């Protein structure tokens, strides 16, 4: 067996130790709000740190031998193991009755999917959940958004050896863009930007939200996760100001963080020449216009909320349209409206956005805008080659020639992505879900969106699904978050042998 399991265990030890530290934070929140269940976080945290610290020290010499195969194994196992352990407080406290629900909720958090089982089918409403657990859900979002692997690279320099293998395996998109020569410095720069934008959003939300709500929604926004502290999501706050602020930051979260880095360095010109950014912003703009038209013409549209308020003005239609377009394309999944009540045009636009995703190198899920750009460019190139068979027509992106390796990766990813959606839909149908619900759940889980269609729309939740369906969807969330290849490669026998 070529895989160095000792190196994997050594790195996993570091991740488990970090998870223990992270679990202390919701425990502290529980103490602040005098919640009796806060002990569950401290017990789980201590256990995680003890096991993690033991593995980290026990395999101190081996963890430096991290190669590409070990990098893939660590990343895939990280999301699985951390979700398994992160679910324990839900069960110990009795907040959730079954471990299946706890694992589903935790995996949905770490993968920034935002699909929830809370608020229905016997599970408590979100507002009835202890604040420590609401904070844990949002913190899982925030950690998973940029990537727990990248965070670990930033705070544990010893993992810098072989770190690029981890970075490539975790960072979303067809290629990992190093900002600085050293991977550890790259991770630090990413997190400085990530923290800075998060803090800025918290400050801007404070005039309307409490500190607790502002922190939770900022964590969920920057991670493009979508967990809210309210059953009715962002719509429950009834604030146009909040909706516009979150819309802006959802769009920022869907932008490649390498571009944020360039803006900070004053390279604004090169940023706005970026082809993917132009397409991304154009899609958001066009979708907003189409949804505005749909909402303004629709007499059936209702804004979420107890009053069932109808669209009162063109400005309101634009706000709701911009918010929902940004929430779906960035895979954040927040809601201010039930899009399943919209006209056929509106539902069609939302459905199309499910397949787009954010930019490569962002915290967004989905196929990523750059892959769609390259797929279209490749299609047009094939048409041109039919006319000029002998012509050499390179594919360019932002003025640079795209290598054959990257194109092969993009084409393979598109095939695997669609194949997983088909297989997932069939499996979910076999488990009793109707076609619309099964297809919506598959698209939403692989794309890490959260809300779906059918009985899983923005006004519903995942509590009523069979237990096995929840496990299937949780694994699909993980596969989607880790760009498919990182997870699927583990099922190939050649990965495990020389």
N, C-alpha and C positions, 0 to 999 in steps of 0.2 A: 504494500500500500504506500503510495507516494505522499499522501497527505500527512503532514506533521501535526498530529493531534496534540502534542505537548505545547506547540506554539499556539494552537487554537485555544487550548485551555488557559494558557497564560494571559492572552489578550481578553478572553471572556471573563477572567478573574477581575481585570481592571474595570470592565464594563459593569459587572455585578457590584463592585465596590462603589462605583459612581451611582448606580441605581439606588443603592442604600442611602447615599447622601441625598439624592433627589427625594426619596421617600420621607426623609425627615421634615422636608418643607411643608407638605400638607399636614403632617402631625403637629407642627408648630401652629399652623393656621387653626387646627382643631382646638388647640390650647387657648388661642386668642379668643375664640368664640365659645369657649367652655363646653366643648363637645366631648361626651363620654367615650366616643368611638375612636378618639385620636390615638389611643394606645395601639390600635391595630397597625398603624403606620410605623410606629417606633419598633414594634416587635419584628415586623417584616424587614424594616431597614437594618436592624442589628443582624438578623439572620443573613441578609444579602451581603452585608459588609464583611461578616465573618467568613462566609464561604468564598466570596470574591477575593478578600485579602489573602486567604490561604492559597487559592489557586495562583494568584498573582506572584506571591513570594515563592511558592513551591516550584513554579516553572519560570523562575527569573531568567535563567540562561537560555531557555528554549524559545521564549516569546520574541526574541530578537531575530529568529530565523523565519520571519513571516515572508512567504512568497505569494504568488498570484492565487494559487489554489487555496491556501490558508486564508487569504483575504476574502475570497468569495464565501468560504465556510463561516468565517467569523461574522460577516455582515448578515447572512441569512439566519444564522443561529441567534444573533443578537436580538433581532426583532421578535423571534419566537420565544426565547428564554425570558427576555425582559417583560414580555406580555404575560407569560405564565406566572412570573413572580409578582408583577405589578397588579395582577388580579386578586391576589390573596387578601388584601385588606377589605375588599368588597364582601367577601364571603365570611371572614372572621367577624366583621361588624354586624352582619345580617342585613346590610343595606340591600344586597341582592341575594336572592334565595339560592340560585344555582351557580355553580362554577362556570358553566357554559356562558351564561349571561355576563358574568364578571370578565371572562376572557375576551368575549366579543367586544365589550365596552372598552377594555384596555387596549386591545389590538387596534380598534377603531381610533383610539387616541394616539397611540404611537405612530400609526401609519398616516395620521392626519386625515382620515376619512370622514369622521364626524357622524357616522351612522350610529344611532343610539337605540337602546332597548328601554330607555326610561320613558315614563309617561303613558303607559298603556299595558293592557293584558296582564293585570295583576302587579306590575312593577310600579313603584312610586313615581309621582310627578317630579320633574326636575327641581321645582321650587321646594319640595319636601326632602330633598337629599341634603345631608349635612354639608356645610360649606367646605369642609376639608376634602370631601370627595369631589365636589365640583371643581375645586382648585386642582386636585390631582388629575382630573380629566384634562383640564386646560394645560397643565404643566406637561403632561404626556404629549399633548399636541406640540407644544413649544419645543420640547427636546427633540421629538421625532421630526419636526419640520426641517431644521437644518441638518439634522442627522446626528444621532448619538455618537457615531463613529468619528465624525469631524470634531465634535465637542471633546471627545476623549483625546484626540490628537492635539487639541489646543492646550489641554491642561495636564497631559501626561507625556512630556517630551520623550520618555523612554520608548514610546510607541512610534517615534518618528522613523525608526528603522523599518523599512518595508511599508511605511505609511501610505505611499501612493497607491498600493494595491487596495487598501481599504477605501481610500478616497475615490478611486475609479469605480469600485464596486458599489458604492453608496450614492454618490452624487447623481441626481437625475439628469438625463439627457444623453445624446449620442456620444459625447466626449466630455471629459473633466477638464475644466479650464483653470489651470494654476495661476493664481494672481501674483505669487512671489516665487522665487527659486526654491525655497524650502517649504515642504508640505505643512510643517508645523506652523510656519508663519502665515501660510495661506489660510489654515483653519482659524487662526487668531483673527485675521482680517475679516473673514466671513462672520465670525461671531461678534466682533465689534460693531459691524454694520447692522447685524441682526438685532442686537441688544439696543443699539441707538435708535433704530426705527421703531422698535417696540415701545421704548420709553416715550418717544415723541407721541405715539398714538395714545398711550395712557394719559399723558398730560392733556391732550386735546379732548379726550372723552370725559375728563373729570368734571367739567361744568354741568354735565347732565347726569352722569352715572356716579354711583358710589365708587370708592376706591376698589372694592372687591370686584364689582361688575366690570369696571374699566380694565383692571389687570387681566381678568379672565377673557374678556372679549379681545383685548390686544394680543394675548397669547394665541388665541384661536385664529385671529386674523392673519398675523404674520406667519403662522404655520400653515395657512390655508386649510385649517381643520374644520371649524364650524360648530364646535360644541358651545352652547350658550348656557347661561344661568337661568334662562326662562323657557318654559314649555313652548311658547310662541316665538322663540328665537328673538332676533333683533326687532321684529315687528311689535313685540310687546312693550317696548319702550315708548312707542308713539312719538318719536322725535325725528324730524327731518334732518336736524343737525347731526345726530348720531349716524343716521343712514348715509349721509354724504361723507362724513369722516371715514366710516368703515369702508365705503365704496372706494375712496381714494387709496386707502392702505391695502385693500385687497388687490387693487391694480398694481401697487408697488411691490407687494409680495409675489405677484406673478411674473415679475421682471427678473431676468438673470442677475444674480448678485454680483457677478463680475462687472456688469454695467454700473451698478451702484458704486462699486469700488472706483471705476473710472471717472464717474461724476465727482467723487470726492477728491480725485487727483486733478480735476479741472479739465478732463478730456471730454467735454460735453459734445464737441463736434463729432468725434468718432462714435459716440454713443448713439446719436440720432441718425447716423448713417447706417446703423445696424439693421440689416434686412429683417431679421426676426422680430425686432422691436417694432418696426413699422407695420408689419403684418399683424402682430399681436394687438397693437393699439387700434388698427383699422377694423379688426374683427370686433373688438369691444364697441367701437363707435357704430358700426353697421348694425350689430345686434341690438344696441340700444335704440337706434332709430326704428328698426322693425318692430321691436317690442312696444315702443311708444305708440306706434300706429295701431298695433294690435290692442293695446289697453284702451286707447282713446276711442276706438270703435266698438269695444266690447261692452255690452250692457250686463254681461254675466260676471264681470270681474269684481272680486271683493278683496279688499286689503285684510290681512289677518288681524284679528282683534275681536273683542267682544261686541263692538258696535257694528261690525260688518260694513264699515264705511266704503262707499263707492268712490271711484276716481272723481275728484272734485274739480280738477283743473289740469291743463296741459303740463304745468310744472310738476304736479304730483305724478303724472304718468311718466314723465322723463325720469324723475327720481327713482320710482319703483323699477322702471325698465333698466336704468343704469346699474342699480344695486343688484338686481337678479342676474343680469348679463355678466357682471363682474364676479358674482358669487359662483356661478356655474363654470365659466371658462377658467377661473383660477382654481376650481375644485374646492373652494372654501365651504360652500353649501349652506351658508346663512340664508335665512328667509325673512321677508317682510310680507310675502303673499303666497298663496297656494296657486302655483302656476298651472295646476291641473284643471283649474276653473277658467283658464284663459281660452281665447279663440284658437282655432286650428293653427293659424299663423304663429301665435305666441308659443304654443306647445311645440310646434315644429322647430322654431328657432332654439328653444331651450334644449330640445332633443339633440340638435346638431352640435350645440356647444358642449354637450357631454363628451363628445369625441375629440375635442380640441386640446384642452389643458393649457397650462401656463407655458412660459418660456423654459427652455433647457437651463439648468443651473438655478432655477427658482425653487421655492418650496412647494409649488403647485404640482399636482399629479397629472394624469391623462397621458395622451400620446406625445404631447409637447408641440408647440407651434412650429419649431424648426423642422420636425419630421414631416409635417404636412407640406411645408415649403419645399423641402427636398423631394418629396414624392411627386409633387406637381411639376417641379423642374425636370425630374427624371422622365415623367410621362411626356412632357413637351419635347424633350430631347429625342425620345423614341419616335415621336411623330416626325420630327425633322429628319431623323436618320432614314425613315422610309422614303423621304423625298431625295435625300442625298446620302446614299448608303456608304459612300467612302469617306464622308466627312468625319473629322475628329471634333466632337462637340463636348467640351468639358462643362461640368456643372459648377457654377460659381455661387458663393454665398457671401454677401457683403464684400464683393470684389476678390475673394480668395477661392481658388480651385478646391473643390471638395474631393478628397481622396476616394479611391475605389473601396477601401476598407470601410470608411464611414458610410458610404452609400449601401454597401452590402449589409452593414449593421442595421441601417434604417429600414431597408426592405424586409430583412428577416424579422425585425421587431414588429413591423406592421402586420405581417402574416401571423406571427405568434399571438399578437394582441387580439386580432379578430378570431383566431382559433380558440383562444381561451374564453372569449365571450360566448362563442357558439357552444363549446363544451360545458361551460358554466351554466348557460341557459338550459341546456338539456338536462343536466344533473339536477338543477333546481326544479325543473318541471316534473322530473321523476319523483322529487320529494314532496310534490303536491302544490307547488306554486303555479298560478296561471301564467300564460305566456308573457303577458305585458309585465307582470310583477317580476317574473323570473329574469326576463331580458333587462328590465330596469335595474334589478339588484345586481346583476352581473356587470353591467356597464358602470354603475355607480361604485361598486367595490373595486374593480380593477382600475378604474380611473380615480379612486379615492375622493369621490364627490360627496357622498353622504346620502342626501335625499334621492329618491328615484321616481318611479312611476307606479301606477296601479295602486296596490294597498301599501306602498312604501313612499308615497309622495311627501312633500314638505310639511303637510299637516298630520302625517302619520309617523309611526316608528317601526322598528324591527322586532318588537317584543313577541308578536304573534307567530313568528316563523318557527318551524320545527327545530329542535336542538341541532340535528345534523346539518341543516341548512345554515345555521349560524356558524358552525365550524368551517363549512365549505367557504362561506363568504369571508370569514376571518383570514383564511389562507389566501384567498384571492386578493384581499386587501394588501397582504404582505407582498405577494408577487407583484402587484401593481406598483406599490411604493418603491420596491427595489428593482424596478425596470425589467421584470420578467427573467432576464438571463441569469441574474444572480441567484434566483431561486430554482429555476428549471434546470440549471447546469448540475445541481446536486443529484438529479435523478438519472444522470447518464453514468453508466458503469465505468466509462473511461476516465471520469473525474476522480475515481477512487483508486485506480490502479495505474501502474507505470506503463 
